[in-house]
Amino acid sequence: MSKKILEVNHLRTLFQINDDYYAAVDDVSLSLHKNEVLAIVGESGCGKSALAFSIMGLHRKAKIEGDILFKEQNLTHILDANFNNMRGNHMGMIFQDPLTALNPLMKIGDQISEVILLHNKKSTKQTRKQKVLQLLDEVGINHPNRIYEQYPHELSGGMRQRVIIAIAIANKPEVLIADEPTTALDATIQSQILQLMNQLKEEMEAGIILITHDLGVVAEMADRVAVMYAGEIVEMTDIETLFENPLHPYTKSLLQSIPSSVAPKSKLHVIQGIVPSLMNLPRTGCRFKERIPWIKASAHEANPKLREVAKGHLVRCTCYQHFNLHDTKEDGIHVLS
């Protein structure tokens, strides 16, 4: 395994609602290695983006507990000024919605140049322009001189996403966090963006945390996967094991819900219910319990922990040992093979 560059230990991210604090990220621990893609997957509302923003120090009104170690420096205990130097320089982020992440009143060239200047005060305007043009070329943008002078609204969604990637990699960060980088892009552009990210990973030897709900993207990009549900990691393993031998009921349910992963003419599995809201999220027992009511209560642990069941394969709660996918019909239960 390559060198570890980021380690998250027992991270909790709590948001205040009325007079109480509720954890959107609840006791999450993971690590990221150099030249590795770690995917964080799960439904909307599972805490994926909250985790990403916590690592990048972008929550302003949240309470952060636990440790985030970047090259052995604890980011939860450093001053804002030091974090600002870290962010965009050693750690970059590709945001989910490029249109809202870009300043509509600034030209593309100026926005990328600003990131370079922020971390290299002595750079000249001409040097920065050449660097911006080089970055635009690296992310696959044709006619970089023309794009340099354009505004975000003049570009397509795929082009804007490439600009966001150019901003994120402008200072060659060692950690890159991509939050749903292909959302709302068509299949062709999505493929190009993923290919670009793979290429950049090889060139920069950066560690990438890929936040997504798309398991197809995970299959193409990831080395390891952490499956997140209701603020917790419920399963973590390498990519081959996840698809060949998923264990947690939530992981199996997600995989069986993908059209390409089920046998021809088989019914897609529908996961009952929805992810609980932050205020209604159960804080004891198995958090997925209510969405698999056909599993006996005795199958669940009272205080589920993430345990290693095989080398490098971690699973939360013993309910996986008793789980079968099923569809509920009027005449009873139909178990899916």
C-alpha positions as a Python dict, from the first residue, in 0.01 Angstrom:
ca = {
    (1, 'M'): (0, 0, 0),
    (2, 'S'): (128, 349, -87),
    (3, 'K'): (200, 618, 173),
    (4, 'K'): (-93, 737, 386),
    (5, 'I'): (-155, 1111, 339),
    (6, 'L'): (-490, 1167, 512),
    (7, 'E'): (-642, 1001, 817),
    (8, 'V'): (-983, 1072, 972),
    (9, 'N'): (-1039, 941, 1325),
    (10, 'H'): (-1378, 933, 1502),
    (11, 'L'): (-1502, 1241, 1318),
    (12, 'R'): (-1835, 1390, 1422),
    (13, 'T'): (-1991, 1689, 1247),
    (14, 'L'): (-2282, 1835, 1442),
    (15, 'F'): (-2530, 2098, 1328),
    (16, 'Q'): (-2746, 2304, 1560),
    (17, 'I'): (-3123, 2276, 1514),
    (18, 'N'): (-3316, 2487, 1762),
    (19, 'D'): (-3133, 2431, 2092),
    (20, 'D'): (-2976, 2093, 2021),
    (21, 'Y'): (-2686, 1963, 1811),
    (22, 'Y'): (-2733, 1666, 1576),
    (23, 'A'): (-2451, 1467, 1415),
    (24, 'A'): (-2468, 1447, 1035),
    (25, 'V'): (-2132, 1268, 1035),
    (26, 'D'): (-2117, 1032, 1331),
    (27, 'D'): (-1793, 864, 1442),
    (28, 'V'): (-1641, 822, 1095),
    (29, 'S'): (-1287, 690, 1059),
    (30, 'L'): (-1104, 634, 728),
    (31, 'S'): (-769, 682, 560),
    (32, 'L'): (-649, 789, 217),
    (33, 'H'): (-325, 688, 50),
    (34, 'K'): (-115, 850, -219),
    (35, 'N'): (-227, 768, -576),
    (36, 'E'): (-552, 610, -449),
    (37, 'V'): (-921, 675, -517),
    (38, 'L'): (-1140, 622, -212),
    (39, 'A'): (-1509, 640, -302),
    (40, 'I'): (-1772, 743, -46),
    (41, 'V'): (-2113, 618, -162),
    (42, 'G'): (-2469, 635, -35),
    (43, 'E'): (-2807, 798, -91),
    (44, 'S'): (-2866, 1171, -63),
    (45, 'G'): (-2879, 1270, 301),
    (46, 'C'): (-2632, 1005, 420),
    (47, 'G'): (-2368, 1263, 518),
    (48, 'K'): (-2127, 1230, 224),
    (49, 'S'): (-2098, 1600, 143),
    (50, 'A'): (-2097, 1693, 513),
    (51, 'L'): (-1794, 1464, 550),
    (52, 'A'): (-1619, 1624, 250),
    (53, 'F'): (-1683, 1978, 375),
    (54, 'S'): (-1559, 1878, 722),
    (55, 'I'): (-1228, 1753, 580),
    (56, 'M'): (-1188, 2077, 382),
    (57, 'G'): (-1282, 2294, 681),
    (58, 'L'): (-1571, 2457, 497),
    (59, 'H'): (-1837, 2431, 770),
    (60, 'R'): (-1875, 2765, 942),
    (61, 'K'): (-2149, 2691, 1197),
    (62, 'A'): (-2092, 2322, 1265),
    (63, 'K'): (-1929, 2167, 1568),
    (64, 'I'): (-1644, 1940, 1464),
    (65, 'E'): (-1517, 1663, 1693),
    (66, 'G'): (-1247, 1404, 1633),
    (67, 'D'): (-925, 1426, 1432),
    (68, 'I'): (-845, 1497, 1066),
    (69, 'L'): (-475, 1429, 1012),
    (70, 'F'): (-310, 1555, 695),
    (71, 'K'): (51, 1438, 686),
    (72, 'E'): (24, 1403, 1066),
    (73, 'Q'): (-98, 1763, 1113),
    (74, 'N'): (-437, 1780, 1287),
    (75, 'L'): (-660, 2006, 1078),
    (76, 'T'): (-927, 2031, 1347),
    (77, 'H'): (-684, 2220, 1571),
    (78, 'I'): (-512, 2463, 1331),
    (79, 'L'): (-585, 2833, 1287),
    (80, 'D'): (-812, 2950, 1004),
    (81, 'A'): (-522, 3132, 839),
    (82, 'N'): (-317, 2812, 829),
    (83, 'F'): (-615, 2617, 696),
    (84, 'N'): (-662, 2877, 421),
    (85, 'N'): (-303, 2814, 313),
    (86, 'M'): (-364, 2438, 320),
    (87, 'R'): (-692, 2459, 126),
    (88, 'G'): (-638, 2510, -246),
    (89, 'N'): (-267, 2449, -210),
    (90, 'H'): (-219, 2104, -55),
    (91, 'M'): (-588, 2007, -67),
    (92, 'G'): (-827, 2080, -353),
    (93, 'M'): (-1199, 2027, -402),
    (94, 'I'): (-1418, 1976, -709),
    (95, 'F'): (-1763, 2103, -617),
    (96, 'Q'): (-2091, 1942, -717),
    (97, 'D'): (-2247, 2238, -900),
    (98, 'P'): (-1992, 2430, -1108),
    (99, 'L'): (-2235, 2710, -1194),
    (100, 'T'): (-2277, 2807, -828),
    (101, 'A'): (-1910, 2743, -746),
    (102, 'L'): (-1791, 2992, -1010),
    (103, 'N'): (-1822, 3369, -980),
    (104, 'P'): (-2063, 3479, -1256),
    (105, 'L'): (-1904, 3827, -1271),
    (106, 'M'): (-1543, 3713, -1324),
    (107, 'K'): (-1383, 3585, -1640),
    (108, 'I'): (-1268, 3222, -1633),
    (109, 'G'): (-901, 3317, -1663),
    (110, 'D'): (-920, 3558, -1370),
    (111, 'Q'): (-1087, 3299, -1145),
    (112, 'I'): (-817, 3038, -1204),
    (113, 'S'): (-541, 3299, -1183),
    (114, 'E'): (-675, 3414, -845),
    (115, 'V'): (-615, 3068, -696),
    (116, 'I'): (-256, 3065, -821),
    (117, 'L'): (-189, 3417, -687),
    (118, 'L'): (-337, 3334, -346),
    (119, 'H'): (-67, 3072, -286),
    (120, 'N'): (214, 3234, -485),
    (121, 'K'): (218, 3609, -416),
    (122, 'K'): (538, 3666, -615),
    (123, 'S'): (405, 3526, -943),
    (124, 'T'): (372, 3775, -1228),
    (125, 'K'): (53, 3834, -1425),
    (126, 'Q'): (213, 3692, -1740),
    (127, 'T'): (338, 3382, -1557),
    (128, 'R'): (-8, 3322, -1411),
    (129, 'K'): (-174, 3359, -1751),
    (130, 'Q'): (57, 3102, -1905),
    (131, 'K'): (-14, 2868, -1613),
    (132, 'V'): (-391, 2916, -1656),
    (133, 'L'): (-372, 2842, -2028),
    (134, 'Q'): (-168, 2530, -1949),
    (135, 'L'): (-427, 2417, -1693),
    (136, 'L'): (-715, 2471, -1937),
    (137, 'D'): (-528, 2260, -2190),
    (138, 'E'): (-459, 1990, -1928),
    (139, 'V'): (-830, 1954, -1847),
    (140, 'G'): (-913, 1908, -2214),
    (141, 'I'): (-1050, 2251, -2302),
    (142, 'N'): (-1000, 2348, -2665),
    (143, 'H'): (-911, 2708, -2756),
    (144, 'P'): (-792, 2801, -2404),
    (145, 'N'): (-714, 3161, -2508),
    (146, 'R'): (-1081, 3213, -2596),
    (147, 'I'): (-1214, 3040, -2284),
    (148, 'Y'): (-976, 3252, -2071),
    (149, 'E'): (-1178, 3562, -2167),
    (150, 'Q'): (-1525, 3411, -2126),
    (151, 'Y'): (-1770, 3412, -1834),
    (152, 'P'): (-1920, 3100, -1671),
    (153, 'H'): (-2264, 3143, -1830),
    (154, 'E'): (-2106, 3125, -2175),
    (155, 'L'): (-1983, 2770, -2117),
    (156, 'S'): (-2160, 2435, -2121),
    (157, 'G'): (-2198, 2226, -1804),
    (158, 'G'): (-1913, 1998, -1901),
    (159, 'M'): (-1685, 2293, -1975),
    (160, 'R'): (-1767, 2456, -1642),
    (161, 'Q'): (-1687, 2131, -1463),
    (162, 'R'): (-1349, 2121, -1636),
    (163, 'V'): (-1285, 2477, -1518),
    (164, 'I'): (-1367, 2373, -1161),
    (165, 'I'): (-1120, 2086, -1196),
    (166, 'A'): (-857, 2328, -1329),
    (167, 'I'): (-909, 2548, -1020),
    (168, 'A'): (-888, 2245, -790),
    (169, 'I'): (-557, 2121, -937),
    (170, 'A'): (-400, 2462, -1002),
    (171, 'N'): (-144, 2417, -723),
    (172, 'K'): (-103, 2039, -766),
    (173, 'P'): (-267, 1933, -437),
    (174, 'E'): (-180, 1607, -266),
    (175, 'V'): (-544, 1545, -169),
    (176, 'L'): (-831, 1604, -409),
    (177, 'I'): (-1195, 1575, -299),
    (178, 'A'): (-1451, 1538, -579),
    (179, 'D'): (-1810, 1591, -464),
    (180, 'E'): (-2045, 1436, -724),
    (181, 'P'): (-1821, 1558, -1010),
    (182, 'T'): (-2040, 1413, -1288),
    (183, 'T'): (-2387, 1505, -1160),
    (184, 'A'): (-2618, 1643, -1433),
    (185, 'L'): (-2366, 1568, -1709),
    (186, 'D'): (-2458, 1349, -2004),
    (187, 'A'): (-2294, 1007, -2041),
    (188, 'T'): (-2030, 1121, -2294),
    (189, 'I'): (-1914, 1419, -2088),
    (190, 'Q'): (-1927, 1210, -1770),
    (191, 'S'): (-1692, 956, -1924),
    (192, 'Q'): (-1454, 1232, -2031),
    (193, 'I'): (-1450, 1388, -1682),
    (194, 'L'): (-1378, 1050, -1517),
    (195, 'Q'): (-1101, 977, -1766),
    (196, 'L'): (-955, 1320, -1693),
    (197, 'M'): (-959, 1260, -1318),
    (198, 'N'): (-785, 925, -1361),
    (199, 'Q'): (-521, 1087, -1575),
    (200, 'L'): (-465, 1365, -1322),
    (201, 'K'): (-437, 1113, -1038),
    (202, 'E'): (-159, 930, -1223),
    (203, 'E'): (24, 1252, -1311),
    (204, 'M'): (1, 1418, -969),
    (205, 'E'): (2, 1095, -764),
    (206, 'A'): (-266, 1258, -552),
    (207, 'G'): (-508, 1079, -325),
    (208, 'I'): (-867, 1132, -437),
    (209, 'I'): (-1183, 1109, -227),
    (210, 'L'): (-1473, 1058, -467),
    (211, 'I'): (-1816, 1143, -325),
    (212, 'T'): (-2096, 987, -531),
    (213, 'H'): (-2423, 794, -530),
    (214, 'D'): (-2344, 642, -870),
    (215, 'L'): (-2203, 290, -831),
    (216, 'G'): (-2120, 282, -1201),
    (217, 'V'): (-1878, 570, -1143),
    (218, 'V'): (-1739, 384, -841),
    (219, 'A'): (-1675, 70, -1046),
    (220, 'E'): (-1479, 271, -1302),
    (221, 'M'): (-1278, 490, -1066),
    (222, 'A'): (-1232, 354, -715),
    (223, 'D'): (-963, 147, -548),
    (224, 'R'): (-1149, 126, -217),
    (225, 'V'): (-1506, 208, -117),
    (226, 'A'): (-1672, 328, 202),
    (227, 'V'): (-2051, 286, 203),
    (228, 'M'): (-2217, 553, 415),
    (229, 'Y'): (-2566, 545, 566),
    (230, 'A'): (-2727, 792, 809),
    (231, 'G'): (-2395, 951, 905),
    (232, 'E'): (-2207, 624, 961),
    (233, 'I'): (-1982, 404, 749),
    (234, 'V'): (-2159, 68, 730),
    (235, 'E'): (-1913, -114, 503),
    (236, 'M'): (-1561, -50, 376),
    (237, 'T'): (-1351, -267, 146),
    (238, 'D'): (-1165, -278, -185),
    (239, 'I'): (-1359, -232, -508),
    (240, 'E'): (-1341, -596, -620),
    (241, 'T'): (-1475, -727, -289),
    (242, 'L'): (-1756, -472, -282),
    (243, 'F'): (-1901, -594, -611),
    (244, 'E'): (-1820, -963, -571),
    (245, 'N'): (-1902, -1009, -203),
    (246, 'P'): (-2103, -720, -55),
    (247, 'L'): (-2215, -795, 300),
    (248, 'H'): (-2408, -515, 463),
    (249, 'P'): (-2783, -508, 381),
    (250, 'Y'): (-2758, -147, 266),
    (251, 'T'): (-2471, -223, 27),
    (252, 'K'): (-2656, -523, -118),
    (253, 'S'): (-2971, -316, -158),
    (254, 'L'): (-2786, -40, -343),
    (255, 'L'): (-2620, -286, -580),
    (256, 'Q'): (-2947, -467, -651),
    (257, 'S'): (-3112, -134, -733),
    (258, 'I'): (-2886, -74, -1034),
    (259, 'P'): (-3037, -186, -1369),
    (260, 'S'): (-2704, -312, -1505),
    (261, 'S'): (-2631, -526, -1198),
    (262, 'V'): (-2938, -751, -1205),
    (263, 'A'): (-3016, -1043, -1433),
    (264, 'P'): (-3223, -980, -1750),
    (265, 'K'): (-3599, -964, -1683),
    (266, 'S'): (-3536, -959, -1305),
    (267, 'K'): (-3712, -699, -1093),
    (268, 'L'): (-3509, -414, -951),
    (269, 'H'): (-3493, -408, -574),
    (270, 'V'): (-3663, -107, -416),
    (271, 'I'): (-3525, 2, -80),
    (272, 'Q'): (-3815, 67, 154),
    (273, 'G'): (-3849, 408, 316),
    (274, 'I'): (-3605, 698, 306),
    (275, 'V'): (-3295, 814, 493),
    (276, 'P'): (-3417, 959, 825),
    (277, 'S'): (-3391, 1333, 879),
    (278, 'L'): (-3118, 1460, 1106),
    (279, 'M'): (-3357, 1515, 1398),
    (280, 'N'): (-3529, 1177, 1356),
    (281, 'L'): (-3216, 971, 1299),
    (282, 'P'): (-3191, 680, 1546),
    (283, 'R'): (-2881, 715, 1763),
    (284, 'T'): (-2885, 363, 1907),
    (285, 'G'): (-2899, 25, 1740),
    (286, 'C'): (-2877, -47, 1368),
    (287, 'R'): (-2974, 265, 1174),
    (288, 'F'): (-3084, 62, 872),
    (289, 'K'): (-3314, -156, 1084),
    (290, 'E'): (-3640, 26, 1000),
    (291, 'R'): (-3585, -20, 626),
    (292, 'I'): (-3547, -399, 650),
    (293, 'P'): (-3837, -483, 887),
    (294, 'W'): (-3844, -852, 779),
    (295, 'I'): (-3516, -908, 967),
    (296, 'K'): (-3570, -1010, 1330),
    (297, 'A'): (-3475, -756, 1595),
    (298, 'S'): (-3242, -1012, 1754),
    (299, 'A'): (-3029, -1009, 1436),
    (300, 'H'): (-2924, -648, 1505),
    (301, 'E'): (-2663, -539, 1756),
    (302, 'A'): (-2765, -298, 2031),
    (303, 'N'): (-2451, -92, 1967),
    (304, 'P'): (-2317, -181, 1620),
    (305, 'K'): (-1947, -128, 1560),
    (306, 'L'): (-1749, -134, 1236),
    (307, 'R'): (-1562, -465, 1254),
    (308, 'E'): (-1310, -632, 1024),
    (309, 'V'): (-1472, -957, 905),
    (310, 'A'): (-1196, -1033, 653),
    (311, 'K'): (-866, -865, 575),
    (312, 'G'): (-947, -506, 480),
    (313, 'H'): (-1323, -573, 481),
    (314, 'L'): (-1515, -388, 754),
    (315, 'V'): (-1889, -422, 820),
    (316, 'R'): (-2121, -266, 1080),
    (317, 'C'): (-2382, -475, 1267),
    (318, 'T'): (-2435, -853, 1261),
    (319, 'C'): (-2764, -818, 1068),
    (320, 'Y'): (-2574, -890, 744),
    (321, 'Q'): (-2557, -1255, 851),
    (322, 'H'): (-2938, -1285, 837),
    (323, 'F'): (-3021, -1065, 539),
    (324, 'N'): (-3205, -1155, 217),
    (325, 'L'): (-3330, -914, -46),
    (326, 'H'): (-3704, -933, -99),
    (327, 'D'): (-4004, -768, -257),
    (328, 'T'): (-4318, -730, -51),
    (329, 'K'): (-4628, -854, -236),
    (330, 'E'): (-4989, -879, -137),
    (331, 'D'): (-4955, -1255, -88),
    (332, 'G'): (-4637, -1246, 115),
    (333, 'I'): (-4265, -1215, 67),
    (334, 'H'): (-4072, -1300, -247),
    (335, 'V'): (-3700, -1355, -190),
    (336, 'L'): (-3471, -1239, -469),
    (337, 'S'): (-3179, -1462, -559),
}
